[in-house]
Structures are given as C-alpha cells and as structure tokens.
Amino acid sequence: MIRFAMLAALTIAGFTAPALANDTATTDGLFVNIRSGPGVNHPPICLAWPNVPFTVTRCEGNWCHVNYLRSTGWMSAKHIDFKN
C-alpha cells in the first residue's frame, strides 16, 4: 500500500517512480506499443495487450524497459500498472 501511495504521489507530481528490477506489471487497461527504444521516435516492435503480465527491468525518465512474452523493448511509463 505504501508503494502504491508513493507511486501515485510521484505520478501526480509529474515524476515517474523508478522500477525495481523485475517488477511485475500490466498495462493500464489499454493496448500499448512496445518500442525499440525509449521514445515515440523509435518504431514499435509489438503490442502489449491489457491484463497480460510482463516484467519491468528498469525505468529511465518516462520510459521503462520491459520483457513482454518473447519481446524486449520500451513502454511509456504512464501506461504501466505495477503489481508489486
């Protein structure tokens, strides 16, 4: 509960909480592009479906590096719902 409150406070303040290695997450209920690099200028490599868990290995700014099924890439942190 404390971690959720901290994440919510940082999000409201405009900051992204850094993910700990191997945090489990899902998308925020949307279909979300996983990109080859951290930013919309990088091409999508796959599409994350809602309610399909994935692993967040690290976050840099507003982007997080994720392992989704058999793909590895970057997802916008604003669409990640951390489960741990």
C-alpha positions in Angstrom: 0.0 0.0 0.0 2.8 2.4 0.8 4.5 1.8 -2.6 1.2 2.5 -4.4 0.8 5.7 -2.5 4.3 6.7 -3.3 3.9 5.9 -7.0 0.6 7.9 -7.1 2.2 10.9 -5.4 5.1 10.9 -7.8 2.8 10.5 -10.8 0.7 13.4 -9.7 3.8 15.5 -9.2 4.9 14.7 -12.7 7.6 12.2 -11.9 7.9 8.5 -12.7 8.9 6.2 -9.9 11.9 4.1 -10.8 11.0 0.4 -11.1 13.0 -2.1 -9.2 14.5 -4.9 -11.2 12.0 -7.5 -12.3 8.8 -5.8 -11.1 5.6 -7.4 -12.4 3.2 -5.2 -14.2 0.3 -4.9 -16.7 -0.8 -2.1 -18.9 -3.3 0.4 -17.6 -6.1 -1.3 -19.5 -5.1 -0.2 -23.0 -3.3 -1.8 -25.8 0.2 -0.2 -25.7 3.1 -0.2 -28.1 6.4 -1.7 -27.1 9.1 0.2 -28.9 12.7 -0.5 -29.9 13.9 2.5 -27.9 12.7 5.0 -25.2 10.6 7.4 -27.2 7.9 7.7 -29.8 10.6 8.3 -32.5 11.5 4.6 -32.1 9.4 2.1 -34.1 7.0 -0.3 -32.4 8.2 -3.9 -32.2 5.0 -5.4 -30.7 1.7 -4.5 -29.0 1.1 -5.2 -25.3 -2.5 -6.4 -24.5 -4.3 -5.5 -21.4 -4.2 -7.9 -18.4 -1.1 -9.8 -19.9 1.6 -9.6 -17.2 5.1 -8.5 -18.1 8.4 -7.7 -16.3 9.8 -4.2 -15.9 13.6 -4.3 -15.7 14.3 -0.6 -15.3 12.9 2.9 -16.0 14.6 5.9 -17.4 12.6 9.1 -17.3 9.1 8.4 -18.7 10.0 5.1 -20.3 10.5 1.6 -18.9 12.4 -1.3 -20.4 10.1 -4.3 -20.4 10.2 -8.1 -21.1 6.8 -8.9 -22.6 6.2 -12.5 -23.6 9.1 -13.1 -26.0 9.8 -9.5 -26.8 12.0 -6.9 -25.1 11.6 -3.2 -25.6 10.4 0.1 -24.2 7.0 1.2 -23.0 5.7 4.6 -21.8 5.6 4.6 -18.0 2.3 6.3 -18.0 0.6 3.2 -19.2 2.2 0.8 -16.7 0.3 -0.5 -13.7 2.8 -2.0 -11.3 1.6 -5.1 -9.4 4.4 -5.5 -6.8 
